[in-house]
Amino acid sequence: MQTQAQFETVWQAAIRYLAVKSYSVGEISQKLRDKRLPQPLIMQVIRKLEELDFVNDRRYAQIYVENLKRYRYEGYYGIKKKLIGKKIPSDILEETLDSFYTPEEEAQVAARYAAKLKRQGRTTFEQLARSLTSKGFRAACIRQAIKRADSFE
């Protein structure tokens, strides 16, 4: 039987983490497991955090995708990889990417990145394609972005 004091210890640890920044459910439970706290208590605290809406994987994924889309040069697969690393469940991950990172938006980000790469001296199709691929852009977006970047010359 778990005592209220043990629950409070796990709760305070979770709140300390969340006071600094947002975490997904998977990330916060991993941080608590890393502190070697009892798994049943961790699950109890996670349920309470979700109930109070302190952690919400769907909201976290939406904000994360919006920030990457706006401030970074990441393609569909690049963002998907990052969300997997953030321990977002696959159903929420797919739903978020489908709704918040459309192929049109990905093409716009890819075009911005291709233009930046051209300013940095990467001018051949191969150099641009390799750089865009490494950021996780889909093939159709890469072709479209390079074509768009060539038309800006």
Secondary structure as UniProt FT lines:
FT   HELIX           4..20
FT   HELIX           25..34
FT   TURN            35..36
FT   HELIX           39..51
FT   TURN            52..53
FT   HELIX           57..71
FT   HELIX           76..85
FT   TURN            86..87
FT   HELIX           90..100
FT   HELIX           103..119
FT   TURN            120..121
FT   HELIX           125..134
FT   TURN            135..136
FT   HELIX           139..151
//
